[in-house]
Amino acid sequence: MSNLEYLKQNPYFQEVPENQLEWLLEESVCQDLEEGEFLFQPNQEITCMHIVLCGRIRLYIAQNGQMRQLAIYEPHEITGQLPYSRMTKSTGYGIALEPTKLLCFEKTKFQELIQNNYELTEALVRRMTTRVREFTKNQQMTEKMVSLGKLSAGLAHELNNPASAVVRSAESLQKHLQNTPEQFKDVISIKVNPEQVDQINDFLFEKINNLKNRDKNTSQKTKKSILQKSNLEDELLDYMEDRDVKDAFDIAPTFVEYDFEINDLERVEEIVSEAHLSPILNWICNNLITEKTIQEIKDASERIGHLVQSIKSYTHMDKGSDATQVSIVEGIENTLTLLNHKIKVKNINVELNFEDNLPKIEAQAGEINQVWTNIIDNALDVLPENGEGKLKIESKNDHDFVLTKITDNGGGIPKDIINQIFDPFFTTKEIGKGTGLGLDITHRIIQQHKGSIKVNSENGQTTFEICIPIKGQS
């Protein structure tokens, strides 16, 4: 089959007159590639339009040290530079998967093409438009998957801690309960009246409730130091050993945890007498340990529930893709929850300042949450570690808009590139660590919501200002 017949069968050229295809052939040259030979590589200047006549070309990029395939160019496919395209350099690799033959048309001849070959130009522009749409959609999905991967890694770590705590506490509780029958023998052998039982029960629940209320009612300054706790433990231990309390060495730390004082032991002794002090104190300790372990399981389970609810709210998996009433505060807090592992690793100080009664906005929640993720995650990447990094997020009502400012004390964005950060494929990260689409997607999402985004940056402070209308996109 001649090259002309081949072009006539190309689905992209079905409406192109034969004489224009003949002109294309006359002005083009053929290029042969062996298997494994590159057609182009990253940052290589693109000088030609390529039409695949036979063979296959794989288009891929290197990301996080791995090859990620973008497309396979089969026969009839058109790649490289196209009329009116702003592409100047390749962003990925094009490699021949088998012996491949291409038709190459130099971009220096585009002007003549456009002036004298209307139908051919129209076909090529139509192909370029389709290619841009497909490529953008693919890259948007890639960026979302990259973001999801970061969130998933952090979420897995955050879930692992409370899940491990549940297992650890459950095993501890199981082991602890195995000792209960033996202690029950000691308790059942003593003789106490109903009034004494009530007094001991009241004392027990008083201590349990005190522990629950202690942290929220006690300031950091008034909490006991490690030395104070150690001294108190010694005092309690001496008191119990003087009265031959069984397992006093094991009981004392638990009593310290529940803020026991010497007068508490004296109170119990006064109720049941010294003769019965040992089994009663062991019984009290047993119940306190059980209560504490159950509380640990409850706290860890609630943490898991909170994380699950955060990811559910973040993705809005129970809602459609239509615009809904969205809380910016909730979206930011959920995003911070999912990025909490990254925050903890760097020990970053996060300051939140949300105006009271901040109105909800009419928006697509999943897309708005991606805005917060892209900006906050970028900020976390550049912040210093060891408690020196600071992230400040504030939102307030600004007439018919909600204005959100996200400020970090990283190194700042150089003035010579600050106007490029919203351009597609522009990134300051190392090769493989960024697609260069995060802020481009962020910019387009905000534009779709009829909002605005701008950035102010200097060394030691970068602020993104996001303004989104309350009444939505109409």
LONU-666954 format. One record per residue (C-alpha): residue number from 1; z, y, x. Coordinates in steps of 0.05 Angstrom, whole numbers, plus 5000, padded with zeros to 4 digits. Layout:
REM residues N
[NUM, [Z, Y, X]],
...
***
This chain:
REM residues 474
[1, [5000, 5000, 5000]],
[2, [4981, 5068, 5027]],
[3, [5032, 5123, 5036]],
[4, [4998, 5163, 4981]],
[5, [5004, 5106, 4932]],
[6, [5076, 5098, 4952]],
[7, [5090, 5171, 4937]],
[8, [5055, 5167, 4870]],
[9, [5102, 5110, 4852]],
[10, [5163, 5151, 4872]],
[11, [5202, 5166, 4807]],
[12, [5218, 5236, 4832]],
[13, [5143, 5253, 4838]],
[14, [5117, 5226, 4772]],
[15, [5095, 5295, 4748]],
[16, [5070, 5321, 4815]],
[17, [4993, 5328, 4821]],
[18, [4959, 5282, 4871]],
[19, [4932, 5339, 4913]],
[20, [5003, 5365, 4925]],
[21, [5025, 5296, 4947]],
[22, [4966, 5292, 4994]],
[23, [4986, 5359, 5023]],
[24, [5057, 5333, 5033]],
[25, [5030, 5273, 5071]],
[26, [4985, 5315, 5115]],
[27, [5042, 5362, 5134]],
[28, [5092, 5306, 5147]],
[29, [5103, 5256, 5204]],
[30, [5128, 5185, 5201]],
[31, [5192, 5164, 5236]],
[32, [5214, 5093, 5250]],
[33, [5287, 5073, 5259]],
[34, [5312, 5007, 5286]],
[35, [5372, 4973, 5255]],
[36, [5436, 5009, 5278]],
[37, [5399, 5073, 5298]],
[38, [5426, 5139, 5271]],
[39, [5383, 5185, 5230]],
[40, [5437, 5239, 5236]],
[41, [5510, 5247, 5257]],
[42, [5565, 5297, 5239]],
[43, [5552, 5370, 5257]],
[44, [5480, 5354, 5276]],
[45, [5431, 5408, 5255]],
[46, [5387, 5387, 5197]],
[47, [5314, 5406, 5208]],
[48, [5275, 5359, 5162]],
[49, [5269, 5331, 5093]],
[50, [5267, 5255, 5095]],
[51, [5234, 5208, 5045]],
[52, [5252, 5135, 5054]],
[53, [5188, 5093, 5052]],
[54, [5219, 5026, 5068]],
[55, [5286, 5000, 5094]],
[56, [5356, 5027, 5079]],
[57, [5400, 5083, 5105]],
[58, [5476, 5082, 5098]],
[59, [5510, 5149, 5090]],
[60, [5584, 5149, 5109]],
[61, [5640, 5192, 5136]],
[62, [5699, 5176, 5181]],
[63, [5764, 5187, 5145]],
[64, [5834, 5170, 5171]],
[65, [5802, 5128, 5225]],
[66, [5761, 5087, 5177]],
[67, [5690, 5087, 5152]],
[68, [5681, 5109, 5080]],
[69, [5613, 5096, 5050]],
[70, [5584, 5152, 5008]],
[71, [5515, 5124, 4990]],
[72, [5460, 5075, 5008]],
[73, [5390, 5108, 5011]],
[74, [5339, 5057, 4986]],
[75, [5263, 5065, 4987]],
[76, [5239, 5127, 4948]],
[77, [5304, 5164, 4963]],
[78, [5299, 5236, 4988]],
[79, [5351, 5262, 5037]],
[80, [5361, 5315, 5090]],
[81, [5342, 5388, 5079]],
[82, [5311, 5407, 5012]],
[83, [5281, 5473, 4988]],
[84, [5333, 5526, 4972]],
[85, [5388, 5482, 5000]],
[86, [5442, 5518, 5040]],
[87, [5457, 5457, 5081]],
[88, [5449, 5469, 5155]],
[89, [5489, 5414, 5188]],
[90, [5504, 5342, 5169]],
[91, [5575, 5326, 5148]],
[92, [5571, 5250, 5157]],
[93, [5532, 5194, 5189]],
[94, [5464, 5165, 5168]],
[95, [5451, 5098, 5200]],
[96, [5394, 5048, 5189]],
[97, [5417, 4982, 5160]],
[98, [5350, 4949, 5177]],
[99, [5284, 4971, 5206]],
[100, [5268, 5034, 5166]],
[101, [5208, 5080, 5159]],
[102, [5214, 5152, 5136]],
[103, [5168, 5209, 5120]],
[104, [5194, 5273, 5155]],
[105, [5176, 5343, 5130]],
[106, [5199, 5401, 5173]],
[107, [5239, 5456, 5137]],
[108, [5197, 5508, 5174]],
[109, [5142, 5492, 5124]],
[110, [5185, 5503, 5062]],
[111, [5158, 5573, 5051]],
[112, [5086, 5547, 5046]],
[113, [5111, 5490, 5001]],
[114, [5144, 5538, 4953]],
[115, [5085, 5586, 4950]],
[116, [5029, 5535, 4940]],
[117, [5059, 5473, 4908]],
[118, [5098, 5491, 4846]],
[119, [5105, 5421, 4815]],
[120, [5125, 5390, 4881]],
[121, [5176, 5445, 4894]],
[122, [5203, 5437, 4823]],
[123, [5211, 5361, 4834]],
[124, [5247, 5371, 4899]],
[125, [5294, 5425, 4871]],
[126, [5309, 5380, 4812]],
[127, [5327, 5324, 4861]],
[128, [5370, 5372, 4902]],
[129, [5408, 5394, 4839]],
[130, [5421, 5322, 4820]],
[131, [5442, 5305, 4891]],
[132, [5491, 5363, 4893]],
[133, [5520, 5343, 4826]],
[134, [5528, 5270, 4847]],
[135, [5556, 5288, 4915]],
[136, [5605, 5339, 4887]],
[137, [5630, 5290, 4835]],
[138, [5638, 5237, 4888]],
[139, [5676, 5284, 4934]],
[140, [5720, 5309, 4877]],
[141, [5739, 5237, 4863]],
[142, [5752, 5226, 4937]],
[143, [5798, 5287, 4940]],
[144, [5835, 5263, 4879]],
[145, [5843, 5194, 4910]],
[146, [5868, 5225, 4975]],
[147, [5919, 5265, 4935]],
[148, [5938, 5203, 4895]],
[149, [5946, 5163, 4959]],
[150, [5994, 5215, 4988]],
[151, [6034, 5216, 4923]],
[152, [6034, 5141, 4918]],
[153, [6061, 5133, 4989]],
[154, [6116, 5182, 4976]],
[155, [6132, 5153, 4908]],
[156, [6136, 5082, 4936]],
[157, [6186, 5107, 4988]],
[158, [6227, 5145, 4936]],
[159, [6228, 5084, 4889]],
[160, [6247, 5037, 4946]],
[161, [6313, 5072, 4959]],
[162, [6343, 5066, 4889]],
[163, [6311, 4998, 4878]],
[164, [6345, 4973, 4942]],
[165, [6410, 5005, 4919]],
[166, [6407, 4967, 4853]],
[167, [6396, 4901, 4889]],
[168, [6450, 4916, 4940]],
[169, [6501, 4937, 4888]],
[170, [6485, 4877, 4843]],
[171, [6496, 4829, 4901]],
[172, [6561, 4865, 4918]],
[173, [6584, 4861, 4846]],
[174, [6567, 4788, 4842]],
[175, [6607, 4773, 4905]],
[176, [6664, 4817, 4881]],
[177, [6669, 4782, 4813]],
[178, [6677, 4715, 4847]],
[179, [6746, 4737, 4870]],
[180, [6768, 4758, 4800]],
[181, [6793, 4689, 4776]],
[182, [6842, 4685, 4834]],
[183, [6869, 4755, 4821]],
[184, [6874, 4739, 4747]],
[185, [6924, 4683, 4763]],
[186, [6969, 4733, 4798]],
[187, [6965, 4783, 4741]],
[188, [6976, 4732, 4685]],
[189, [7038, 4705, 4719]],
[190, [7077, 4770, 4713]],
[191, [7113, 4792, 4651]],
[192, [7100, 4862, 4625]],
[193, [7109, 4891, 4555]],
[194, [7053, 4924, 4514]],
[195, [7078, 4993, 4531]],
[196, [7072, 4979, 4605]],
[197, [7002, 4952, 4595]],
[198, [6981, 5015, 4559]],
[199, [7011, 5059, 4613]],
[200, [6973, 5021, 4668]],
[201, [6908, 5024, 4628]],
[202, [6916, 5098, 4617]],
[203, [6929, 5108, 4691]],
[204, [6867, 5067, 4708]],
[205, [6820, 5105, 4662]],
[206, [6849, 5171, 4686]],
[207, [6829, 5154, 4757]],
[208, [6760, 5131, 4735]],
[209, [6747, 5195, 4697]],
[210, [6774, 5237, 4754]],
[211, [6721, 5208, 4801]],
[212, [6665, 5222, 4751]],
[213, [6686, 5295, 4745]],
[214, [6706, 5307, 4817]],
[215, [6638, 5323, 4847]],
[216, [6616, 5373, 4795]],
[217, [6684, 5407, 4792]],
[218, [6701, 5407, 4866]],
[219, [6669, 5455, 4914]],
[220, [6646, 5433, 4983]],
[221, [6702, 5475, 5015]],
[222, [6758, 5439, 4978]],
[223, [6733, 5368, 4989]],
[224, [6774, 5325, 5037]],
[225, [6749, 5320, 5108]],
[226, [6739, 5254, 5143]],
[227, [6804, 5266, 5182]],
[228, [6842, 5282, 5118]],
[229, [6816, 5218, 5086]],
[230, [6835, 5177, 5147]],
[231, [6906, 5205, 5146]],
[232, [6913, 5192, 5072]],
[233, [6889, 5121, 5080]],
[234, [6942, 5109, 5134]],
[235, [6996, 5137, 5088]],
[236, [6975, 5093, 5029]],
[237, [6970, 5032, 5075]],
[238, [7040, 5043, 5103]],
[239, [7068, 5050, 5033]],
[240, [7036, 4986, 5009]],
[241, [7053, 4946, 5071]],
[242, [7126, 4966, 5065]],
[243, [7125, 4934, 4996]],
[244, [7086, 4872, 5018]],
[245, [7024, 4888, 4976]],
[246, [6972, 4835, 4986]],
[247, [6905, 4857, 5018]],
[248, [6932, 4928, 5028]],
[249, [6883, 4940, 5084]],
[250, [6824, 4927, 5037]],
[251, [6855, 4965, 4978]],
[252, [6871, 5030, 5015]],
[253, [6798, 5055, 5026]],
[254, [6782, 5045, 4952]],
[255, [6844, 5084, 4931]],
[256, [6825, 5141, 4978]],
[257, [6756, 5143, 4946]],
[258, [6790, 5153, 4879]],
[259, [6836, 5207, 4906]],
[260, [6900, 5166, 4903]],
[261, [6962, 5200, 4931]],
[262, [7030, 5170, 4948]],
[263, [7056, 5196, 4881]],
[264, [7003, 5154, 4845]],
[265, [7030, 5090, 4878]],
[266, [7101, 5112, 4861]],
[267, [7079, 5122, 4789]],
[268, [7052, 5051, 4784]],
[269, [7114, 5023, 4818]],
[270, [7157, 5060, 4768]],
[271, [7119, 5029, 4710]],
[272, [7119, 4956, 4733]],
[273, [7173, 4954, 4788]],
[274, [7164, 4936, 4861]],
[275, [7166, 4861, 4846]],
[276, [7100, 4865, 4808]],
[277, [7068, 4921, 4848]],
[278, [7022, 4876, 4890]],
[279, [6984, 4840, 4834]],
[280, [6979, 4904, 4793]],
[281, [6951, 4946, 4850]],
[282, [6901, 4890, 4867]],
[283, [6881, 4888, 4793]],
[284, [6872, 4964, 4791]],
[285, [6831, 4962, 4855]],
[286, [6788, 4906, 4828]],
[287, [6772, 4947, 4766]],
[288, [6757, 5009, 4806]],
[289, [6709, 4971, 4851]],
[290, [6675, 4942, 4791]],
[291, [6669, 5010, 4758]],
[292, [6643, 5042, 4822]],
[293, [6591, 4988, 4832]],
[294, [6566, 4993, 4760]],
[295, [6562, 5069, 4768]],
[296, [6520, 5060, 4831]],
[297, [6473, 5014, 4793]],
[298, [6469, 5063, 4736]],
[299, [6455, 5122, 4782]],
[300, [6400, 5084, 4819]],
[301, [6369, 5061, 4754]],
[302, [6369, 5132, 4727]],
[303, [6335, 5155, 4792]],
[304, [6280, 5103, 4782]],
[305, [6273, 5126, 4709]],
[306, [6268, 5198, 4731]],
[307, [6214, 5182, 4782]],
[308, [6174, 5142, 4731]],
[309, [6180, 5199, 4681]],
[310, [6158, 5249, 4735]],
[311, [6094, 5210, 4751]],
[312, [6081, 5201, 4677]],
[313, [6089, 5276, 4664]],
[314, [6049, 5293, 4726]],
[315, [5989, 5252, 4706]],
[316, [5998, 5263, 4631]],
[317, [5976, 5191, 4622]],
[318, [5999, 5191, 4550]],
[319, [5955, 5251, 4532]],
[320, [5881, 5264, 4529]],
[321, [5841, 5309, 4574]],
[322, [5838, 5367, 4525]],
[323, [5877, 5431, 4537]],
[324, [5949, 5428, 4515]],
[325, [6012, 5471, 4521]],
[326, [6032, 5461, 4594]],
[327, [6098, 5480, 4628]],
[328, [6084, 5507, 4697]],
[329, [6157, 5497, 4716]],
[330, [6155, 5424, 4696]],
[331, [6089, 5413, 4732]],
[332, [6115, 5443, 4797]],
[333, [6181, 5405, 4793]],
[334, [6145, 5339, 4781]],
[335, [6099, 5353, 4840]],
[336, [6159, 5367, 4885]],
[337, [6192, 5302, 4861]],
[338, [6130, 5263, 4881]],
[339, [6126, 5298, 4948]],
[340, [6201, 5293, 4960]],
[341, [6193, 5241, 5015]],
[342, [6151, 5290, 5056]],
[343, [6201, 5345, 5043]],
[344, [6259, 5301, 5066]],
[345, [6224, 5276, 5129]],
[346, [6214, 5348, 5154]],
[347, [6280, 5371, 5124]],
[348, [6245, 5430, 5090]],
[349, [6285, 5481, 5052]],
[350, [6255, 5491, 4982]],
[351, [6273, 5552, 4941]],
[352, [6253, 5556, 4868]],
[353, [6256, 5620, 4827]],
[354, [6229, 5613, 4757]],
[355, [6235, 5668, 4705]],
[356, [6277, 5649, 4645]],
[357, [6238, 5631, 4582]],
[358, [6172, 5628, 4620]],
[359, [6117, 5617, 4569]],
[360, [6074, 5554, 4571]],
[361, [6000, 5560, 4586]],
[362, [5942, 5528, 4549]],
[363, [5909, 5484, 4601]],
[364, [5889, 5415, 4623]],
[365, [5955, 5390, 4652]],
[366, [5926, 5339, 4701]],
[367, [5881, 5391, 4733]],
[368, [5935, 5445, 4737]],
[369, [5981, 5395, 4770]],
[370, [5927, 5381, 4821]],
[371, [5928, 5455, 4838]],
[372, [6003, 5451, 4854]],
[373, [5993, 5387, 4894]],
[374, [5937, 5414, 4937]],
[375, [5972, 5479, 4955]],
[376, [6042, 5451, 4964]],
[377, [6018, 5391, 5004]],
[378, [5978, 5436, 5050]],
[379, [6040, 5480, 5060]],
[380, [6083, 5419, 5077]],
[381, [6032, 5398, 5129]],
[382, [6039, 5463, 5168]],
[383, [6113, 5475, 5161]],
[384, [6159, 5464, 5221]],
[385, [6210, 5407, 5221]],
[386, [6285, 5401, 5231]],
[387, [6306, 5448, 5175]],
[388, [6264, 5507, 5201]],
[389, [6210, 5500, 5148]],
[390, [6217, 5541, 5085]],
[391, [6178, 5536, 5020]],
[392, [6189, 5587, 4965]],
[393, [6159, 5579, 4896]],
[394, [6167, 5631, 4842]],
[395, [6136, 5641, 4773]],
[396, [6140, 5698, 4724]],
[397, [6107, 5726, 4662]],
[398, [6055, 5778, 4681]],
[399, [6030, 5808, 4615]],
[400, [5981, 5756, 4586]],
[401, [5985, 5713, 4649]],
[402, [6035, 5670, 4687]],
[403, [6037, 5690, 4760]],
[404, [6059, 5637, 4810]],
[405, [6071, 5651, 4884]],
[406, [6077, 5595, 4935]],
[407, [6101, 5620, 5003]],
[408, [6111, 5581, 5068]],
[409, [6135, 5603, 5136]],
[410, [6083, 5563, 5174]],
[411, [6037, 5590, 5229]],
[412, [5993, 5628, 5180]],
[413, [5917, 5628, 5171]],
[414, [5876, 5664, 5224]],
[415, [5842, 5727, 5196]],
[416, [5774, 5705, 5220]],
[417, [5774, 5644, 5175]],
[418, [5818, 5665, 5116]],
[419, [5756, 5683, 5075]],
[420, [5728, 5612, 5085]],
[421, [5787, 5570, 5062]],
[422, [5760, 5562, 4991]],
[423, [5691, 5542, 5016]],
[424, [5672, 5469, 5004]],
[425, [5680, 5423, 5064]],
[426, [5716, 5477, 5105]],
[427, [5779, 5450, 5137]],
[428, [5823, 5466, 5196]],
[429, [5851, 5395, 5199]],
[430, [5830, 5344, 5250]],
[431, [5770, 5300, 5234]],
[432, [5790, 5245, 5186]],
[433, [5852, 5282, 5161]],
[434, [5820, 5326, 5109]],
[435, [5758, 5329, 5066]],
[436, [5755, 5404, 5063]],
[437, [5752, 5401, 4987]],
[438, [5825, 5410, 4967]],
[439, [5824, 5486, 4962]],
[440, [5752, 5487, 4937]],
[441, [5772, 5442, 4878]],
[442, [5835, 5484, 4868]],
[443, [5793, 5547, 4865]],
[444, [5745, 5518, 4815]],
[445, [5800, 5490, 4770]],
[446, [5832, 5559, 4767]],
[447, [5765, 5591, 4753]],
[448, [5753, 5541, 4697]],
[449, [5819, 5564, 4667]],
[450, [5796, 5637, 4672]],
[451, [5850, 5650, 4724]],
[452, [5850, 5676, 4795]],
[453, [5876, 5655, 4863]],
[454, [5884, 5695, 4926]],
[455, [5919, 5686, 4993]],
[456, [5955, 5734, 5039]],
[457, [5973, 5708, 5108]],
[458, [6003, 5730, 5173]],
[459, [6039, 5693, 5228]],
[460, [6102, 5663, 5197]],
[461, [6085, 5675, 5124]],
[462, [6028, 5652, 5079]],
[463, [6029, 5666, 5004]],
[464, [5982, 5638, 4951]],
[465, [5982, 5677, 4886]],
[466, [5958, 5638, 4826]],
[467, [5948, 5676, 4760]],
[468, [5933, 5634, 4698]],
[469, [5923, 5662, 4628]],
[470, [5974, 5640, 4576]],
[471, [5924, 5634, 4519]],
[472, [5878, 5587, 4555]],
[473, [5805, 5585, 4573]],
[474, [5774, 5619, 4512]],
***
